[in-house]
């Protein structure tokens, strides 16, 4: 078909369905071309699209940074659409994370967002505010060079051995301390992790420990798998 005919065809369809113009040298059939809908596996909503260097911008010892890998994941979110985000995790745990997110996507377990801690949105007042900003945004994250909550030793997040999922639905609870502030653990709410959840079962099958099983405190958002350092 000659270019002038393609233009006329587009005008006949009111230009609404003509996403691209097919060259007269191609053999592809000419018809109404539609763009892929946003929020699908083919065209997900992008929550994070940064480089490995950007994702490791927050301070951490170089030997720990070298062990981390940037993983892109797809997930079903609370807007009933498919999103794409990024995690930083120890390279040896990448396959585990990919398996877990396949289950998350398949079961439509809603995730608000998956954005590395070093993303600019979590940088406030000239400093990285640990994971407080991330939790308040209900963000799912993994590698974060920091100490354990209320303690002095390094968290498993500091090694890339842990991930926190939907903190607002799955808070850290120790006596009267609830983090993030205002979060409520309600097993009936979407995005909440429970003992028989496919997500929890998958983590456990892969050898991870769930903070929701701990006795001295409950950290429902937290999963960890300790590797040899």
C-alpha positions in Angstrom: 0.0 0.0 0.0 1.3 3.5 -0.9 1.9 6.0 1.9 -1.0 8.2 0.8 -3.4 5.3 1.1 -2.1 4.6 4.7 -2.8 8.2 5.7 -6.3 7.9 4.2 -7.0 4.7 6.0 -6.0 6.4 9.3 -8.4 9.2 8.6 -11.2 6.8 7.9 -10.7 5.3 11.4 -10.7 8.8 13.0 -7.0 8.4 13.9 -8.2 6.6 17.1 -6.7 3.2 16.4 -3.7 4.1 14.3 -0.7 3.8 16.6 2.0 3.5 13.9 2.3 3.8 10.1 3.3 0.6 8.3 6.0 1.2 5.7 5.1 0.5 2.1 8.2 -1.8 1.9 7.0 -4.1 4.7 4.8 -7.2 4.1 2.8 -6.9 7.3 -1.0 -6.8 6.8 -2.4 -3.3 7.0 -5.3 -2.8 9.4 -6.3 -1.0 12.6 -3.3 -0.9 14.9 -4.0 -0.6 18.7 -1.5 0.2 21.4 -1.3 -2.3 24.2 -3.3 -1.3 27.3 -1.3 0.1 30.2 -1.1 -2.1 33.3 -0.7 -5.5 31.7 2.2 -8.0 31.7 3.1 -6.7 28.1 2.9 -3.0 29.2 3.2 -2.7 33.0 3.1 0.5 35.0 6.7 1.2 35.9 7.3 2.1 39.5 11.1 2.0 39.4 13.5 2.1 36.5 16.9 3.0 37.9 20.4 1.7 37.3 22.4 -0.6 39.7 24.7 2.3 40.5 21.7 4.5 41.4 20.1 1.7 43.5 23.3 1.4 45.5 23.8 5.1 46.0 23.2 5.0 49.8 26.4 4.2 51.8 27.4 0.6 52.3 30.8 -1.1 52.5 32.1 -1.8 48.9 32.4 -5.6 49.6 28.7 -5.7 50.4 27.7 -3.7 47.4 29.6 -6.0 45.1 27.4 -8.9 46.2 24.1 -7.2 45.3 22.1 -7.5 42.1 19.3 -5.5 40.7 16.2 -7.6 39.9 13.2 -6.4 37.9 9.9 -7.9 39.0 6.3 -7.8 37.9 3.4 -7.7 40.4 -0.3 -7.2 40.7 -1.0 -3.9 42.6 -3.9 -2.5 44.6 -5.2 -0.6 41.4 -5.9 -4.0 39.8 -3.1 -3.5 37.3 0.3 -5.0 36.6 3.3 -3.0 37.8 7.1 -3.4 37.3 9.5 -2.6 40.1 13.1 -3.3 41.2 14.8 -5.0 44.1 18.4 -5.1 45.3 19.2 -8.5 46.8 22.3 -10.7 47.3 23.0 -12.2 43.9 22.7 -15.8 45.3 19.0 -15.1 46.2 17.9 -13.7 42.9 16.3 -17.0 41.7 14.4 -17.3 45.0 13.0 -13.8 44.6 12.0 -14.4 41.0 10.1 -17.6 42.1 8.3 -15.7 44.9 7.2 -12.9 42.5 5.9 -15.5 40.0 3.6 -16.7 42.8 2.7 -13.1 43.7 1.7 -12.4 40.1 -0.1 -15.7 39.6 -2.2 -15.4 42.8 -2.8 -11.6 42.3 -1.4 -10.9 45.8 -1.4 -7.1 45.7 1.9 -5.2 46.2 1.9 -1.4 46.5 5.3 -0.8 45.0 8.8 -2.3 44.8 11.4 0.4 44.8 15.0 0.3 46.1 15.8 2.2 49.3 18.3 4.4 47.4 15.6 5.8 45.2 15.4 9.6 45.4 11.9 9.5 46.8 13.3 8.1 50.1 16.0 10.8 50.4 14.8 13.6 52.7 16.4 16.6 54.4 19.9 15.8 53.0 19.9 12.2 54.3 18.7 8.7 53.8 15.9 8.2 56.4 16.7 4.5 56.9 13.6 2.6 55.8 11.1 4.9 57.6 10.0 6.7 54.4 9.8 3.4 52.5 7.6 1.8 55.1 5.3 4.8 55.3 4.9 4.5 51.5 4.0 0.8 52.0 6.9 0.0 49.7 8.5 -3.4 49.4 12.3 -3.4 49.6 15.3 -5.6 50.3 18.9 -4.5 50.6 19.4 -1.6 53.0 22.6 -1.0 54.9 21.3 -0.4 58.4 21.1 -1.8 62.0 18.2 -4.0 63.3 15.2 -2.1 64.7 16.1 -0.9 68.2 19.4 -2.7 68.2 23.1 -2.3 67.5 24.0 -5.2 65.2 23.5 -5.1 61.4 20.2 -6.1 60.0 19.9 -9.0 57.5 18.9 -6.2 55.1 22.4 -4.8 55.3 23.7 -8.0 53.7 20.9 -8.3 51.1 19.5 -11.4 52.9 16.1 -10.0 53.7 13.0 -8.4 52.1 10.0 -6.5 53.6 6.7 -6.8 51.9 3.7 -4.3 52.3 4.8 -2.8 55.7 1.4 -1.1 56.2 -0.5 -4.4 56.0 2.3 -6.4 57.7 3.8 -4.3 60.5 6.6 -4.9 62.9 5.0 -5.3 66.4 6.9 -5.5 69.7 4.7 -4.9 72.7 3.5 -1.3 72.2 5.8 -0.5 69.3 4.2 -0.7 65.9 6.1 0.1 62.7 5.3 1.8 60.5 3.2 4.0 62.9 -0.5 3.6 62.4 -0.3 0.2 60.7 -2.8 -2.5 61.6 -2.3 -6.2 61.1 -5.7 -7.5 59.8 -5.6 -11.0 58.3 -8.7 -10.2 56.2 -7.2 -7.3 54.3 -5.7 -7.7 50.8 -1.9 -7.7 50.8 -1.7 -9.2 54.3 0.7 -12.1 54.8 -0.7 -15.1 56.8 0.5 -18.6 57.7 -1.3 -20.3 54.9 -0.6 -17.6 52.3 0.9 -18.9 49.0 3.6 -16.2 49.3 4.6 -17.4 52.8 4.5 -21.0 51.8 6.8 -20.3 48.8 9.3 -18.4 50.9 9.4 -21.3 53.5 9.8 -23.9 50.8 12.8 -22.0 49.5 14.4 -22.0 53.0 13.5 -18.5 54.1 12.3 -17.5 57.7 9.2 -15.4 58.2 9.1 -12.8 60.9 5.4 -13.5 61.4 6.5 -16.8 63.0 8.8 -15.3 65.6 7.8 -15.5 69.3 9.5 -12.5 71.0 8.1 -10.1 68.4 6.2 -10.2 65.1 7.6 -8.7 62.0 5.0 -9.8 59.5 6.5 -7.9 56.5 9.9 -9.6 57.0 11.5 -12.6 55.3 15.2 -13.6 55.5 17.5 -16.3 54.3 20.9 -16.2 56.0 23.8 -17.2 53.7 27.5 -17.6 54.5 29.1 -14.2 54.5 
